[in-house]
């Protein structure tokens, strides 16, 4: 359903935050789609990239995981860079390139570390090489070396592919805003850090990224090996002066409604592909993440080497399409080793939808001859009428709550099927066996019968019973004795039982029993019953409910000064003496200015520490 909403043929997801053990059928066995995963090797719930391709439109001819080529395909100990040349995507960085580019970092040439976090998937089509990446974010200084090492290695691989004559599309979350137009807090960041525009754009990650792009701002001389740009920003090319075209917003401060964000997601392509695209834009209205999708639409007819071809002809293996018409059907032999459907847990499996589409062809047992089924017969056999219709036994896809595997297992063993459906005749057959053999029969385990719903059991059955008052049994007995007119025999019985009750009570309390007349006993019994009815132990449900609400409910929030709305509570994450402290602030989102405002519809300046707030004193 999500792919239908996106109306696309290639989908690249970043930051999946799953491991291999977290994969499910609805992630891998998607009908009509192939998938290629790059998952983190060690960290749990971290990074991750996956690319989905629609099998009816496109089919990659090669697939790799990682940037460096040092990782290995599934079920192989040979790295991608050491495969035969016809199985390589190419453009792998040399040791000399890696040493020159990464000499300033502590990672040096540790390619395995850079590719261990599941941050890149590469697919090659006859038309181009698709690179889906999730670049490390600028969180703290401890990750600066890793981030620069990843970006340097990505720059080398892209340039090497372009130098070999291959067209490249680089897409994904690069976690870099290219220029002032691509971020809402550029001015405030420069002012806060006392930086000039040249210094702001010369930060290592942003400078490296701008070297890669055609219209990137590079102050001073260009770096060695990066003398010329190689990629074109497709979305900015279609909207060169558009402001507020952001793709990511801070969720903690609810910055999306005010569009205070940054553009850090891109679709980039090499220069020969500029004329291949008809449109490109963002889908800021599509919710569900702190990012919004970015898309680029290709034309049906493109020009390659001065020849006009249909896009489907160069998005599939040779011979599969000709002039946009399918000549060969997609099959299992076209799957690549990196395909998610070839993961051992999902290989040669069907989705649940496919399981119900076709019914298994099961051999039917020949029907047994029918005989008289009366109790006076000396022999008894199972009739074919007792065996249910096999087609009716298999549930339809709409049937819910049916164990399909159990039914198929029952159908494959006729003996068990007959035993299940001939339970009413089992007693007759047992009588027959008792006459023919003297061996004792096996005892059948007795089936416990649940008590009727009307019979109440002791104990509290639900939390609701805690708030209900206990039933006054004595009061109901007295009311019944008053409303009903008992017969003389019943009155005598009650008098005797009442006398015995009082006698037991007197023996237990005073020892020797004194003589008491029946009339006095009746008066004493009724007076005791009335006494019990007048003072039962009852829990007030309203009072109990209020006590529990006071115990578990959240404290009353203060109201902000600018809008008189209940504030929201957050926790300080910034390191320092206040780290971990909770505070109240205005619930409204930040405005386009990115700062707290006064007298506007956006977030006001209200700030109160939770420890200083007392709801009783305003």
GIFEN-V160304 format. One record per residue. N is the residue number from 1. PHI is phi in radians with two decimals (none if undefined). BURIAL is + if it has 9 or more other C-alpha atoms within 8 Angstrom, else -. Layout:
n-><N | N>
phi-><PHI | PHI>
burial-><BURIAL | BURIAL>
This chain:
n-><1 | 2 | 3 | 4 | 5 | 6 | 7 | 8 | 9 | 10 | 11 | 12 | 13 | 14 | 15 | 16 | 17 | 18 | 19 | 20 | 21 | 22 | 23 | 24 | 25 | 26 | 27 | 28 | 29 | 30 | 31 | 32 | 33 | 34 | 35 | 36 | 37 | 38 | 39 | 40 | 41 | 42 | 43 | 44 | 45 | 46 | 47 | 48 | 49 | 50 | 51 | 52 | 53 | 54 | 55 | 56 | 57 | 58 | 59 | 60 | 61 | 62 | 63 | 64 | 65 | 66 | 67 | 68 | 69 | 70 | 71 | 72 | 73 | 74 | 75 | 76 | 77 | 78 | 79 | 80 | 81 | 82 | 83 | 84 | 85 | 86 | 87 | 88 | 89 | 90 | 91 | 92 | 93 | 94 | 95 | 96 | 97 | 98 | 99 | 100 | 101 | 102 | 103 | 104 | 105 | 106 | 107 | 108 | 109 | 110 | 111 | 112 | 113 | 114 | 115 | 116 | 117 | 118 | 119 | 120 | 121 | 122 | 123 | 124 | 125 | 126 | 127 | 128 | 129 | 130 | 131 | 132 | 133 | 134 | 135 | 136 | 137 | 138 | 139 | 140 | 141 | 142 | 143 | 144 | 145 | 146 | 147 | 148 | 149 | 150 | 151 | 152 | 153 | 154 | 155 | 156 | 157 | 158 | 159 | 160 | 161 | 162 | 163 | 164 | 165 | 166 | 167 | 168 | 169 | 170 | 171 | 172 | 173 | 174 | 175 | 176 | 177 | 178 | 179 | 180 | 181 | 182 | 183 | 184 | 185 | 186 | 187 | 188 | 189 | 190 | 191 | 192 | 193 | 194 | 195 | 196 | 197 | 198 | 199 | 200 | 201 | 202 | 203 | 204 | 205 | 206 | 207 | 208 | 209 | 210 | 211 | 212 | 213 | 214 | 215 | 216 | 217 | 218 | 219 | 220 | 221 | 222 | 223 | 224 | 225 | 226 | 227 | 228 | 229 | 230 | 231 | 232 | 233 | 234 | 235 | 236 | 237 | 238 | 239 | 240 | 241 | 242 | 243 | 244 | 245 | 246 | 247 | 248 | 249 | 250 | 251 | 252 | 253 | 254 | 255 | 256 | 257 | 258 | 259 | 260 | 261 | 262 | 263 | 264 | 265 | 266 | 267 | 268 | 269 | 270 | 271 | 272 | 273 | 274 | 275 | 276 | 277 | 278 | 279 | 280 | 281 | 282 | 283 | 284 | 285 | 286 | 287 | 288 | 289 | 290 | 291 | 292 | 293 | 294 | 295 | 296 | 297 | 298 | 299 | 300 | 301 | 302 | 303 | 304 | 305 | 306 | 307 | 308 | 309 | 310 | 311 | 312 | 313 | 314 | 315 | 316 | 317 | 318 | 319 | 320 | 321 | 322 | 323 | 324 | 325 | 326 | 327 | 328 | 329 | 330 | 331 | 332 | 333 | 334 | 335 | 336 | 337 | 338 | 339 | 340 | 341 | 342 | 343 | 344 | 345 | 346 | 347 | 348 | 349 | 350 | 351 | 352 | 353 | 354 | 355 | 356 | 357 | 358 | 359 | 360 | 361 | 362 | 363 | 364 | 365 | 366 | 367 | 368 | 369 | 370 | 371 | 372 | 373 | 374 | 375 | 376 | 377 | 378 | 379 | 380 | 381 | 382 | 383 | 384 | 385 | 386 | 387 | 388 | 389 | 390 | 391 | 392 | 393 | 394 | 395 | 396 | 397 | 398 | 399 | 400 | 401 | 402 | 403 | 404 | 405 | 406 | 407 | 408 | 409 | 410 | 411 | 412 | 413 | 414 | 415 | 416 | 417 | 418 | 419 | 420 | 421 | 422 | 423 | 424 | 425 | 426 | 427 | 428 | 429 | 430 | 431 | 432 | 433 | 434 | 435 | 436 | 437 | 438 | 439 | 440 | 441 | 442 | 443 | 444 | 445 | 446 | 447 | 448 | 449 | 450 | 451 | 452 | 453 | 454 | 455 | 456 | 457 | 458 | 459 | 460 | 461 | 462 | 463 | 464 | 465 | 466 | 467 | 468 | 469 | 470 | 471 | 472 | 473 | 474 | 475 | 476 | 477 | 478 | 479 | 480 | 481 | 482 | 483 | 484 | 485 | 486 | 487 | 488 | 489 | 490 | 491 | 492 | 493 | 494 | 495 | 496 | 497 | 498 | 499 | 500 | 501 | 502 | 503 | 504 | 505 | 506 | 507 | 508 | 509 | 510 | 511 | 512 | 513 | 514 | 515 | 516 | 517 | 518 | 519 | 520 | 521 | 522 | 523 | 524 | 525 | 526 | 527 | 528 | 529 | 530 | 531 | 532 | 533 | 534 | 535 | 536 | 537 | 538 | 539 | 540 | 541 | 542 | 543 | 544 | 545 | 546 | 547 | 548 | 549 | 550 | 551 | 552 | 553 | 554 | 555 | 556 | 557 | 558 | 559 | 560 | 561 | 562 | 563 | 564 | 565 | 566 | 567 | 568 | 569 | 570 | 571 | 572 | 573 | 574 | 575 | 576 | 577 | 578 | 579 | 580 | 581 | 582 | 583 | 584 | 585 | 586 | 587 | 588 | 589 | 590 | 591 | 592 | 593 | 594 | 595 | 596 | 597 | 598 | 599 | 600 | 601 | 602 | 603 | 604 | 605 | 606 | 607 | 608 | 609 | 610 | 611 | 612 | 613 | 614 | 615 | 616 | 617 | 618>
phi-><none | -1.14 | -1.15 | -1.17 | -1.18 | -1.23 | 0.94 | -2.32 | -1.95 | -2.32 | -2.15 | -2.05 | -1.85 | -2.14 | 1.00 | -1.23 | 1.00 | -2.31 | -1.94 | -1.07 | -1.21 | -1.57 | -1.17 | -2.18 | -1.04 | -1.27 | -1.62 | -1.84 | -1.56 | -1.53 | -1.02 | 1.46 | -2.27 | -1.90 | -2.44 | -2.41 | -1.84 | -2.25 | -1.98 | -1.10 | -1.44 | -2.18 | -1.26 | -1.62 | 1.07 | -2.47 | 0.85 | 1.81 | -2.36 | -2.50 | -2.11 | -1.89 | -2.20 | -1.40 | -1.17 | -1.35 | -2.07 | -2.46 | -2.62 | -1.19 | -1.78 | -2.57 | -2.57 | -2.44 | -2.02 | 1.63 | -1.71 | -1.37 | 1.53 | -1.50 | -1.30 | -1.98 | -1.14 | -1.10 | 1.00 | -2.59 | -1.82 | -1.70 | -1.21 | -1.05 | -1.29 | -1.81 | -1.24 | -0.97 | -1.04 | -1.29 | -1.86 | -1.66 | -1.36 | 1.65 | 1.33 | -1.22 | -1.22 | -1.47 | -1.13 | -1.15 | -1.09 | -1.15 | -1.15 | -1.20 | -1.41 | -1.96 | -1.16 | -1.48 | -1.93 | -1.42 | -1.44 | 0.85 | -1.94 | -1.41 | -1.16 | -1.08 | -1.12 | -1.15 | -1.73 | -1.55 | -1.77 | 1.13 | -2.03 | -2.69 | -2.26 | -2.05 | -2.17 | -1.90 | -1.90 | -0.98 | -1.47 | -2.87 | -1.87 | -1.67 | -2.08 | -1.77 | -2.27 | -2.28 | -1.36 | -1.05 | -1.51 | -1.60 | -1.49 | -2.61 | -1.18 | -1.17 | -1.89 | -1.10 | -1.10 | -1.12 | -1.11 | -1.16 | -1.10 | -1.14 | -1.17 | -1.11 | -1.16 | -1.14 | -1.08 | -1.12 | -1.15 | -1.11 | -1.13 | -1.14 | -1.13 | -1.14 | -1.17 | -1.46 | 1.66 | -1.60 | -1.46 | -2.29 | -2.10 | -1.89 | -2.48 | 2.42 | -1.58 | -1.60 | 0.98 | -2.44 | -1.63 | -1.30 | -2.58 | -1.06 | -1.18 | -1.76 | -2.60 | -1.48 | -1.97 | -1.10 | -1.14 | -1.16 | -1.18 | -1.17 | -1.20 | -1.18 | -1.68 | 0.95 | -1.99 | -1.53 | -1.09 | -1.11 | -1.22 | -1.11 | -1.49 | -1.79 | -1.06 | -0.92 | -1.20 | -1.21 | -1.13 | -1.10 | -1.14 | -1.21 | -1.09 | -1.38 | -1.74 | -1.14 | -1.80 | -1.27 | -1.48 | -2.17 | -1.56 | 1.47 | -1.29 | -1.29 | -1.22 | -1.17 | 1.53 | -2.21 | -1.19 | -2.36 | -1.29 | -2.29 | -2.20 | -2.08 | -1.38 | -1.16 | -1.13 | -1.23 | -1.13 | -1.45 | -2.35 | -1.15 | -2.05 | -1.28 | -1.67 | 1.21 | -1.50 | -1.69 | -2.10 | -2.54 | -2.37 | -1.31 | -1.34 | -1.12 | -1.83 | 0.92 | -1.53 | -1.23 | -0.99 | -1.54 | 0.98 | -1.78 | -2.54 | -2.65 | -1.77 | -2.19 | -1.93 | -2.39 | -2.21 | -2.01 | -2.47 | -1.29 | -1.04 | -1.09 | -1.75 | -0.98 | -1.49 | -1.42 | -1.88 | -1.73 | -2.86 | -2.82 | -2.91 | -1.89 | -2.03 | -1.17 | -1.45 | -1.52 | -1.58 | 2.09 | -2.72 | -1.39 | -1.98 | -2.07 | -1.18 | -2.11 | -2.37 | -2.45 | -1.86 | -1.57 | -1.33 | -1.21 | -2.06 | -2.18 | -1.94 | -2.21 | 0.94 | 1.11 | -2.15 | -1.51 | -2.30 | -1.35 | -1.06 | -1.21 | -1.15 | -1.87 | -1.87 | -2.45 | -1.00 | -0.97 | 1.60 | -1.36 | -2.25 | -2.49 | 0.98 | 1.44 | -1.85 | -1.25 | -1.90 | -2.50 | -1.36 | -1.26 | -2.45 | -1.11 | -1.16 | -1.52 | -1.25 | -1.64 | -1.11 | -1.48 | -1.05 | -1.13 | -1.28 | -1.76 | -1.09 | -0.86 | -1.21 | -2.14 | -1.16 | 0.97 | -2.00 | -2.01 | -1.31 | -1.08 | -1.12 | -1.21 | -1.11 | -1.58 | -1.29 | -2.14 | -1.62 | -1.21 | -1.49 | -1.96 | -1.23 | -1.58 | -1.28 | -1.11 | -1.21 | -1.53 | -1.17 | -1.56 | -2.21 | -1.13 | -1.74 | -1.30 | -1.22 | -1.49 | -1.17 | -1.53 | -2.38 | -2.50 | -2.28 | -1.36 | -1.57 | -1.13 | -1.18 | -1.31 | -1.45 | -1.26 | -1.17 | -1.14 | -1.13 | -1.26 | -1.23 | -1.30 | -1.32 | -1.38 | -1.06 | -1.40 | -1.28 | -1.86 | 1.32 | -1.87 | -1.40 | -1.14 | -1.11 | -1.13 | -1.19 | -1.11 | -1.09 | -1.18 | -1.20 | -1.39 | -2.21 | -1.07 | -1.09 | -1.20 | -1.08 | -1.13 | -1.13 | -1.20 | -1.75 | -1.98 | -1.05 | -1.13 | -1.70 | -1.13 | -1.14 | -1.13 | -1.21 | -1.15 | -1.08 | -1.13 | -1.18 | -1.11 | -1.25 | -1.51 | -2.37 | -1.64 | -1.21 | -1.20 | -1.45 | -1.23 | -1.37 | -1.53 | -1.11 | -1.18 | -1.69 | -1.34 | -1.75 | -1.20 | -1.17 | -1.04 | -1.16 | -1.27 | -1.45 | -1.51 | -1.78 | -1.31 | 1.69 | -1.46 | -1.50 | -2.68 | -1.15 | -1.10 | -1.17 | -1.18 | -1.60 | -1.57 | -1.23 | -1.21 | -1.21 | -1.53 | -1.22 | -1.14 | -1.13 | -1.16 | -1.20 | -1.20 | -1.09 | -1.14 | -1.20 | -1.37 | -1.30 | -1.57 | -1.78 | -1.29 | -1.34 | -1.05 | -1.12 | -1.16 | -1.12 | -1.14 | -1.08 | -1.13 | -1.11 | -1.12 | -1.13 | -1.14 | -1.08 | -1.08 | -1.11 | -1.18 | -1.05 | -1.12 | -1.17 | -1.20 | -1.12 | -1.22 | -1.74 | -1.98 | 1.51 | -1.14 | -1.66 | -1.69 | -1.32 | -2.31 | -1.32 | -1.03 | -1.12 | -1.16 | -1.12 | -1.10 | -1.09 | -1.17 | -1.13 | -1.12 | -1.13 | -1.14 | -1.10 | -1.13 | -1.13 | -1.16 | -1.15 | -1.34 | -2.35 | -1.40 | -1.49 | -2.07 | -1.57 | -1.29 | -1.11 | -1.19 | -1.15 | -1.13 | -1.11 | -1.13 | -1.14 | -1.17 | -1.12 | -1.14 | -1.30 | -1.85 | -1.29 | -1.26 | -1.15 | -1.14 | -1.43 | -1.27 | -1.83 | -1.20 | -1.32 | -1.42 | -2.24 | 0.98 | -1.95 | -1.01 | -1.28 | -1.93 | -1.81 | -2.29 | -2.09 | -1.28 | -1.85 | -1.20 | -1.12 | 2.55 | -1.23 | -1.69 | -1.09 | 1.68 | -1.40 | -1.69 | -2.56 | -1.79 | -2.62 | -1.04 | -1.35 | -1.32 | -1.29 | -1.18 | -1.47 | -1.06 | -1.29 | 1.43 | -2.23 | -1.24 | -2.07 | -2.12 | 1.35 | -2.15 | -1.42 | -1.64 | -1.05 | -1.56 | -1.64 | -1.14 | -2.64 | -2.44 | -1.20 | -1.09 | -1.24 | -1.63 | -1.63 | -2.12 | -1.11 | -1.41 | -2.06 | -1.90>
burial-><- | - | - | - | - | - | - | - | - | - | - | + | + | + | + | + | + | + | + | - | - | - | + | - | + | - | - | + | + | + | - | - | + | + | + | + | + | + | + | + | - | - | - | - | - | + | + | + | + | + | + | + | + | + | + | - | + | + | + | + | + | + | + | + | + | + | + | + | + | + | + | + | + | - | - | - | - | - | + | + | + | - | + | - | - | - | - | + | + | - | + | + | + | - | - | - | + | + | + | - | + | + | + | - | + | - | + | + | - | - | - | - | - | + | + | + | + | + | + | + | + | + | + | + | + | + | - | + | + | + | + | + | + | + | + | + | - | + | - | - | - | - | + | + | + | + | + | + | + | + | + | + | + | + | + | + | + | + | + | + | + | + | - | - | - | + | + | + | + | + | + | + | + | + | + | + | + | + | + | + | - | + | + | + | + | - | - | - | - | + | - | - | - | - | + | - | - | - | - | + | + | + | - | - | + | + | + | + | + | + | + | + | + | + | - | + | + | + | - | - | - | + | - | - | - | + | - | - | + | + | + | + | + | + | + | - | - | + | - | - | - | - | - | + | + | + | + | + | + | + | - | - | - | + | + | + | + | + | + | + | + | + | + | + | + | + | + | + | + | + | - | - | + | + | - | + | + | + | + | + | + | + | + | + | - | - | - | - | - | - | - | + | + | + | + | + | - | - | + | - | - | + | + | - | - | - | - | - | + | + | + | + | + | + | + | + | + | - | - | + | + | + | - | + | - | - | - | - | - | - | - | - | - | - | - | - | - | + | + | + | + | + | - | - | - | + | - | - | - | - | + | - | - | - | - | + | - | - | - | - | - | - | - | - | - | - | - | - | - | - | - | - | - | - | - | - | - | - | - | + | - | + | + | + | - | + | + | - | - | - | - | - | - | + | + | - | - | - | - | - | - | - | - | - | - | - | + | + | - | + | + | - | - | + | - | - | + | + | - | - | + | + | - | - | - | - | - | + | + | - | - | + | - | + | - | - | - | - | - | - | - | - | - | - | - | - | - | - | - | - | - | - | - | - | - | - | - | - | - | - | - | - | - | - | - | - | + | + | + | - | - | - | - | + | + | - | - | + | - | - | + | - | - | - | - | - | - | - | - | - | + | - | - | - | + | - | - | + | + | - | - | + | + | - | - | + | + | - | - | - | - | - | - | - | - | - | - | - | - | - | + | + | - | - | + | + | - | - | + | + | - | + | + | - | - | - | - | - | + | + | + | - | - | + | + | - | - | - | - | - | - | - | - | - | - | - | + | + | + | + | - | + | - | - | - | + | + | + | + | - | + | + | - | - | - | - | - | - | + | - | + | + | + | + | + | + | + | + | + | + | + | - | - | + | - | + | + | - | - | - | - | + | + | + | + | + | - | + | + | + | - | - | - | - | + | - | - | ->
